[in-house]
């Protein structure tokens, strides 16, 4: 959590490379272009070249990546049902991580994970 508005990739660059294991795999959206320079096991969608077309293999890879990412996006949506997460957080910052873990645990319990 950070104070104010900040882009997700900037937040990642400032925090994650220091605690993320090297063997972890990252599935990211196109907003994370350039993440491969920081983390080898990262996968972002292929972009269409300017004035060209994507190869069929690249399109299939993008669809495969999207299938995995949509599951994560749906879980984020379930967590946002807790309005404390969907709106501006106004409680003590030191308890934010604890509350997020609690909400994630509830969602995982409901999904049987």
Long-range contacts (C-beta under 8 A, 24 or more apart in sequence): 1-89, 1-93, 1-96, 1-97, 7-31, 8-32, 9-34, 9-35, 12-38, 13-38, 27-65, 27-68, 27-69, 27-72, 29-69, 75-107, 75-111, 78-107, 78-110, 78-111, 79-103, 79-104, 79-107
